[in-house]
Amino acid sequence: MSERIEIWYHGTSGEHAASIRRTGFRIGTHFARTCRAARRYGTHVFAVALASALISEDAEDQLHAAVHIPPSAIRGESSTREES
C-alpha cells in the first residue's frame, strides 16, 4: 500500500523563493491548507507534496514542518507582482 500524499502551500517573498528552490524548507516552516491562505504570507507561493505521515492528525488549516523538506517536494509555484 502506498503512502498518501497531500498538497500544502507555503507563501513567501520573491527573495526567499530562490533559497527555498535551492535548499528546501527548514524545520518549523509554516504551511497552509490552501493557496489563498498561503498568499497572505507572501506574493510567491509553493505547492508542496507532503507525505501523510508528516502531517499531524490535528492539522486543519496550517501546520509546521517537523523535518527538513527537500526542494524535490515542490510540485508547483506561482507569484504575483509585489506592490510598490
N, C-alpha and C positions, 0 to 999 in steps of 0.2 A: 504494500500500500504506500503510495507516495505522500509526501508531506504537503499539506495545504499551504498555499502562498496567498498573501493578501497584499494589495497595493495601498500604501500610505504615502503621505505627501509632506514635503519639507519646504518651507518658504525662507528665502534668504536674499541678501543683496547680490548684485551682479559681481562685486569684487570677491565675495566669499564663494561664489559658484565655481570659480576656476579652481580654488583649493579643494573643494568637495570632489570635483571631477578627477583630480589627481590622487587624493588620499582617502576619500570616502567620508563617512560620518563618524564623529567621535562618540565615545561613551557619554551618555547624558543628553544627546541631541534630541530635540522635540520633533515629533511627527504628528500630523493631523490626519483625521479620517478622510477629509475632503480637500480637494484642490482649493476651493473657495476659502476654507478656514486657513489653509496654509498661506494663502496670498496676503493675509493680514500681517504676516511676519516678514514679508519681503516681496519684491517685484519679480524675483526669479524662483520658480517652483520646480522641484524634482519629484517625480513619481518613483517610488522605491518599492521593490518587491521584498517583503519580509516573510520569513517562514513563520507559520502559526506558533511554533514552539517559542519564538522570541516575543510573542505578544501575550501580555498577562491577561488573565480571564476577565479582569475588571476594566480593561481598556475600552472605553466607549468612544470618545471624541478625539482623544490625544494620548500619546504615550511617549516615554523617554527610552532611548536606546540603552540597554544594559550591557551591550557589547559593541565593539567596533563594527561598523557596517561598511564593507568594501565598495569601491566605485562600481564593481560588476553588478551590484544590486539595483543600480539606477536603470529604470525602464523607460524613462522619458523626461523631458524638461521643457519648460516654457518660460517666457519672460515678457513683461510689459515694459514699456518705456518708463523710466523713472521721471517723476515730476521734478521740475526745477524751481 
